[in-house]
Amino acid sequence: MSLEQTEQRPRFVRKGPFRRGIYILPSLFTVGTLVCGYFAILSTLKGTQMLAAGIGTALSLVPFDSAAKAIGWAVLFDGLDGRIARLTNSTSEFGREFDSLADVVTFGIAPAFLAYAWGVRSLEEVYGTQLVQHVREIGWIITFTFVICGAARLARFNIDTTKGTGDRRYFVGLPIPAAAGVVAALVHWAKYPVNEWTFGIVWLGIIGVLGFLMVSRMRYPSFKTLDLRRRRPYVAIILIGLIVWAIWAFSEPVLLTIALTYCLSGPVGRLTSRFRPHPPAPEEVHAS
């Protein structure tokens, strides 16, 4: 082999050690998120089958409520996996992609399926009219739009994270776990499936608004800059304890209030920003 042929052969240079494996601790919480999403889908399917079998609305609300609770637990797990990854310095590209795929299933498909089965599919069992059939067709479109908007929201978040742009104190657009949390909180609060076509229209309007907020440019607090390792006053511990007790004792109104408050914080912040005094523009310097 000549020297010229040797120089023309491509050279493969390793820029760093190839790290195999994954970080177990944050990935376990991501798996927990997936388990909750899968359980929510199965529970929603069980509730739909009970309605179709004519067992009764009172009994079918149990699996629907279980699906809503599973999504609520998934929101907690999703918040813990990222926080633990940052605290233990175990963030990775795999973890970010794994978390996004889990979010599409748990906070995209599962709540959309629950929203359709609980708020649209149950209408046909009560009425079965042509009007309800149209509402059902619209429900397919709107709930599927919820999934698309959630996936697009996650894709934009991953791009912004990779580029390192934006303010870490805020999310751009309603996070998909928060949107799923609103759906779950409403189902958990109302319990009984929707059986009036007028309420079905309102329900689909809520789902459509949630999809719009996810792809909007409205800012929502991210709480990523909250340092849990810093010293806090004793009042903070008491306040956290009261919130946990309130969720345990009065989960329906408390969770609904928390979910709606965070969801509406984006539009309210956008409206109030228009009335806030803006700093004056810097004076132009004219060259002599």
C-alpha positions in Angstrom: 0.0 0.0 0.0 1.4 3.3 -1.1 1.8 6.3 1.1 -0.7 8.2 -1.1 -3.4 5.6 -0.6 -2.8 5.7 3.2 -3.3 9.5 3.3 -6.5 9.3 1.3 -8.1 6.8 3.7 -10.7 8.5 5.9 -9.7 8.9 9.5 -12.2 8.5 12.3 -11.5 10.6 15.3 -13.4 10.1 18.5 -14.1 13.5 20.1 -14.8 12.0 23.5 -15.7 8.8 25.3 -19.0 7.3 24.2 -21.1 7.0 27.3 -23.3 3.9 27.3 -26.3 3.4 29.6 -28.7 5.8 31.2 -29.2 7.6 34.5 -31.4 5.3 36.5 -33.0 7.7 39.0 -34.6 10.4 36.7 -35.5 7.7 34.2 -37.4 5.8 36.8 -39.7 8.8 37.3 -40.1 9.0 33.6 -41.2 5.4 33.5 -43.6 6.2 36.3 -45.1 8.9 34.1 -45.5 6.4 31.3 -47.1 3.9 33.6 -49.7 6.5 34.7 -50.5 7.4 31.1 -51.0 3.8 30.2 -53.2 3.2 33.2 -55.2 6.3 32.3 -55.8 5.0 28.8 -56.9 1.5 30.1 -59.2 3.1 32.7 -60.8 5.4 30.1 -61.4 2.4 27.9 -63.0 0.5 30.8 -65.3 3.5 31.4 -66.3 3.6 27.7 -67.1 -0.1 27.7 -69.3 0.3 30.8 -71.2 3.1 29.1 -71.6 1.0 25.9 -72.8 -2.0 27.9 -75.5 0.1 29.6 -74.2 -0.5 33.1 -74.9 3.0 34.1 -73.3 6.4 34.4 -72.9 6.2 38.1 -70.7 3.2 37.9 -68.7 4.4 34.8 -67.6 7.5 36.6 -65.2 5.4 38.8 -62.8 4.4 35.9 -63.0 7.9 34.4 -62.1 9.4 37.8 -59.2 6.8 38.1 -57.9 7.9 34.8 -58.0 11.6 35.9 -56.1 10.7 39.1 -53.5 8.8 37.1 -52.8 11.8 34.9 -52.5 13.9 38.1 -49.9 11.6 39.5 -48.1 11.7 36.1 -47.9 15.5 36.4 -46.1 15.0 39.8 -43.7 12.4 38.4 -42.9 14.6 35.4 -42.0 17.5 37.6 -39.8 15.3 39.8 -37.7 13.7 37.0 -36.4 17.0 35.7 -35.8 18.4 39.1 -34.0 15.3 40.3 -31.9 15.2 37.1 -30.8 18.8 37.7 -30.1 18.3 41.4 -28.0 15.2 40.9 -26.3 16.6 37.7 -27.6 13.6 35.7 -29.2 15.4 32.7 -28.6 13.7 29.4 -29.8 13.8 25.8 -31.4 10.4 26.2 -33.3 11.6 29.3 -34.6 14.6 27.4 -35.8 12.6 24.4 -37.2 9.8 26.7 -39.1 12.4 28.7 -40.6 14.0 25.6 -41.8 10.7 24.2 -43.4 9.8 27.6 -45.1 13.2 27.6 -46.7 12.7 24.2 -48.3 9.5 25.5 -49.2 10.5 29.0 -50.1 14.2 28.5 -51.2 14.1 24.9 -52.9 10.8 23.9 -54.2 9.9 27.4 -56.0 13.2 28.2 -57.3 13.5 24.6 -58.8 10.0 24.9 -60.2 10.8 28.3 -61.6 14.1 27.0 -63.4 12.4 24.1 -64.7 9.4 26.0 -65.9 11.4 29.0 -67.2 14.5 27.3 -68.2 13.4 23.8 -68.6 9.7 23.5 -71.1 9.6 26.4 -73.5 11.9 24.5 -74.4 9.2 22.0 -75.5 6.8 24.8 -78.1 9.4 26.0 -79.4 10.9 22.8 -78.1 9.2 19.6 -79.5 12.0 17.5 -78.0 13.4 14.3 -76.8 16.6 16.2 -74.9 14.5 18.6 -73.3 12.6 15.7 -72.0 16.0 14.4 -70.7 16.8 17.9 -68.9 13.5 17.9 -67.2 14.2 14.6 -66.1 17.6 15.8 -64.9 15.9 19.0 -62.6 13.7 17.0 -61.0 16.7 15.3 -60.6 18.9 18.4 -59.2 16.1 20.7 -56.8 15.1 17.9 -55.8 18.8 17.6 -55.0 18.7 21.3 -52.5 15.9 20.6 -50.9 17.7 17.7 -50.6 20.9 19.6 -49.0 19.1 22.5 -46.5 17.3 20.3 -45.6 20.6 18.6 -45.2 22.3 22.0 -42.8 19.6 23.0 -40.8 19.8 19.8 -40.4 23.6 20.2 -39.4 23.2 23.8 -36.6 20.7 22.8 -35.3 23.0 20.1 -35.2 26.0 22.5 -33.5 23.8 25.1 -30.8 22.7 22.7 -30.1 26.2 21.5 -30.1 27.5 25.0 -32.3 30.5 24.1 -35.0 32.1 26.1 -35.6 33.0 29.8 -35.3 30.0 32.0 -37.9 31.6 34.4 -40.7 31.1 31.9 -42.1 28.6 29.4 -43.3 29.8 26.0 -46.8 28.4 25.7 -48.8 26.3 28.1 -46.7 23.2 29.1 -48.4 20.0 28.0 -48.5 18.6 31.5 -50.4 21.7 32.7 -52.9 21.3 29.8 -53.4 17.6 30.7 -53.8 18.6 34.3 -56.7 20.9 33.5 -58.5 18.1 31.7 -57.8 15.7 34.6 -58.8 18.3 37.2 -62.1 19.0 35.5 -63.0 15.3 35.1 -62.0 14.7 38.7 -64.1 17.6 39.9 -67.3 16.9 37.8 -67.2 13.1 38.1 -70.2 12.3 36.0 -69.7 12.1 32.2 -71.2 14.8 30.1 -74.7 13.9 29.0 -76.0 17.2 27.5 -74.9 18.2 24.0 -74.7 21.9 25.1 -72.2 21.0 27.8 -70.4 18.8 25.2 -69.9 21.9 23.0 -68.5 23.9 25.9 -66.2 21.0 26.8 -64.8 20.8 23.3 -64.3 24.6 23.4 -62.2 24.1 26.5 -60.1 21.4 24.9 -59.6 23.7 21.8 -58.5 26.6 24.0 -56.0 24.4 25.8 -54.5 23.3 22.4 -54.2 27.0 21.4 -52.5 28.0 24.6 -49.9 25.2 24.1 -48.8 26.6 20.8 -49.2 30.2 21.7 -46.3 32.6 22.7 -47.8 33.3 26.1 -45.3 33.0 29.0 -45.9 30.7 32.0 -43.7 30.4 35.1 -41.3 27.5 34.9 -40.1 27.4 38.5 -36.8 26.0 37.2 -34.9 28.8 39.0 -36.4 27.8 42.4 -33.5 26.5 44.4 -34.6 23.8 46.8 -31.2 23.7 48.5 -31.5 27.2 49.9 -32.7 28.0 53.4 -36.4 28.9 53.6 -38.4 30.5 56.4 -40.5 28.2 58.5 -43.6 29.8 57.1 -42.8 28.1 53.7 -42.8 24.7 55.3 -46.2 25.4 57.0 -47.6 26.7 53.7 -46.5 23.6 51.8 -48.0 21.4 54.5 -51.3 23.2 54.3 -51.4 22.8 50.6 -50.7 19.1 50.8 -53.4 18.7 53.5 -55.9 20.7 51.4 -55.2 18.5 48.3 -55.7 15.4 50.4 -58.9 16.5 52.1 -60.5 18.5 49.3 -58.8 17.3 46.2 -61.6 18.2 43.7 -61.8 22.0 44.2 -58.2 22.5 45.2 -56.7 20.7 42.2 -59.1 22.4 39.9 -58.2 25.8 41.4 -54.5 25.1 41.0 -54.8 23.9 37.4 -57.1 26.7 36.3 -55.0 29.4 38.1 -51.8 28.3 36.3 -53.6 27.9 32.9 -55.1 31.4 33.1 -51.8 33.0 34.4 -50.6 33.2 30.8 -53.5 35.1 29.3 -53.8 37.3 32.4 -50.1 38.1 32.3 -50.4 39.0 28.6 -53.3 41.4 29.2 -51.8 43.1 32.2 -48.5 43.6 30.4 -50.2 45.9 28.0 -51.1 48.3 30.9 -47.7 48.2 32.6 -45.5 51.2 32.0 -42.7 50.2 29.6 -39.2 51.7 30.0 -38.5 54.6 27.6 -36.6 53.8 24.5 -33.0 54.9 24.5 -32.4 58.2 22.9 -30.8 58.2 19.5 -27.3 59.6 19.3 -26.8 61.7 16.2 -23.3 61.9 14.9 -22.0 65.4 14.4 
